[in-house]
Amino acid sequence: MGIFRRSAFKTAEKAFKSGQKRLNSLCGEGNTLLYLAILENKQEAALALLKQGARTDIKNDWGMTPLDLASLLNRKQCIAHLRKTPSLASLLIFRNADEKTHPIPVEEFEKHLKVQHLDHLEFEDVEALK
């Protein structure tokens, strides 16, 4: 898996808490904060991230999901919680053409619109709300 720096989780966690990074932002090798918590065996932090809505369906640069990584590293507590956490496999979108809702895989949504799916709204500044 390449070289892994021990401070990667702390650095990413600090950026998340300060608002510089989002919960599911990608760090080195396509890892999110959840991956880093699993890599560094910070199981309580991983569980807290899952409760905050960390996505479990994002694959890193190695094609692994957080569950794949936890299984590889035998992080038993994380494995149990990851198996209980529903993955965000698809979204429902409304298409004007047929006036119906359709499921669309999150990966397709992100690729097609060139955006990262968030479970909340974010605005560049407060002026956007006026």
C-alpha positions in Angstrom: 0.0 0.0 0.0 2.9 2.4 -0.4 4.5 4.3 2.4 2.1 5.3 5.2 3.0 8.1 7.5 1.9 7.6 11.1 0.7 11.3 11.4 -1.7 11.1 8.4 -4.8 10.5 10.6 -4.0 13.4 13.0 -3.2 15.7 10.1 -6.4 14.9 8.2 -8.5 15.0 11.4 -7.2 18.4 12.2 -8.1 19.7 8.7 -11.6 18.2 9.1 -12.2 19.8 12.5 -11.0 23.1 11.3 -13.3 23.0 8.3 -10.5 22.7 5.7 -11.6 19.2 4.6 -15.0 17.6 4.4 -15.9 14.3 6.1 -15.4 12.3 2.9 -12.6 14.3 1.3 -9.9 12.2 -0.3 -6.3 12.3 1.1 -3.3 10.5 -0.2 -3.9 7.3 -2.2 -7.6 8.1 -2.4 -8.2 7.5 1.3 -10.8 9.3 3.4 -10.5 10.0 7.1 -12.3 6.7 7.7 -9.6 4.8 5.9 -6.9 6.6 7.9 -8.6 5.7 11.1 -8.8 2.1 10.1 -5.2 2.0 8.9 -3.9 3.5 12.2 -6.2 1.2 14.3 -8.1 4.1 15.7 -11.3 2.1 16.1 -13.2 4.6 18.3 -12.5 7.4 15.8 -13.7 5.1 12.9 -16.9 4.4 14.8 -17.4 8.1 15.5 -16.8 8.9 11.8 -19.4 6.3 10.8 -21.9 7.9 13.1 -21.2 11.2 11.5 -22.0 9.8 8.1 -18.7 8.7 6.7 -19.3 7.0 3.4 -18.5 3.3 3.2 -18.9 2.9 -0.6 -15.9 5.0 -1.7 -13.1 3.0 -3.1 -9.5 4.2 -2.6 -6.8 4.2 -5.3 -6.2 0.5 -4.6 -9.9 -0.3 -5.3 -10.6 -1.1 -1.7 -13.7 0.0 0.4 -13.3 0.7 4.1 -14.7 -2.8 4.8 -12.1 -4.4 2.5 -9.3 -2.5 4.4 -10.7 -3.4 7.8 -10.9 -7.1 6.8 -7.4 -7.1 5.4 -6.0 -5.6 8.6 -8.3 -7.7 10.8 -9.9 -4.7 12.6 -12.8 -6.8 14.1 -14.7 -4.0 15.8 -14.6 -1.9 12.6 -15.7 -4.8 10.5 -18.7 -5.4 12.7 -19.8 -1.8 12.5 -19.1 -1.4 8.7 -21.2 -4.5 8.0 -24.1 -2.8 9.9 -23.7 0.5 8.2 -25.8 0.8 5.0 -23.6 2.0 2.1 -24.7 4.9 0.0 -25.2 2.9 -3.2 -27.6 5.1 -5.1 -29.5 8.3 -5.1 -33.0 9.0 -6.3 -33.2 11.8 -8.9 -36.2 13.4 -10.6 -36.1 13.5 -14.4 -38.2 16.2 -16.0 -38.4 14.2 -19.3 -40.7 11.5 -17.8 -41.6 13.2 -14.5 -40.5 10.2 -12.5 -37.8 9.5 -9.9 -35.0 7.1 -10.9 -32.2 5.5 -8.9 -28.7 6.5 -10.0 -25.4 5.1 -8.6 -23.5 7.7 -6.6 -20.4 7.1 -8.6 -22.3 7.8 -11.8 -23.8 10.9 -10.3 -20.4 12.2 -9.2 -18.8 11.4 -12.5 -21.6 12.8 -14.7 -21.9 16.1 -12.7 -18.2 16.3 -11.8 -19.1 16.9 -8.1 -18.7 15.0 -4.9 -21.9 13.9 -3.3 -22.5 15.3 0.2 -25.3 14.5 2.6 -25.8 18.2 3.3 -25.7 21.5 1.5 -22.6 23.7 1.5 -22.4 27.3 0.3 -19.3 29.3 -0.6 -20.6 32.3 1.5 -23.7 33.4 3.3 -24.6 35.7 0.4 -25.8 32.6 -1.5 -28.6 32.2 1.0 -30.1 35.7 0.3 
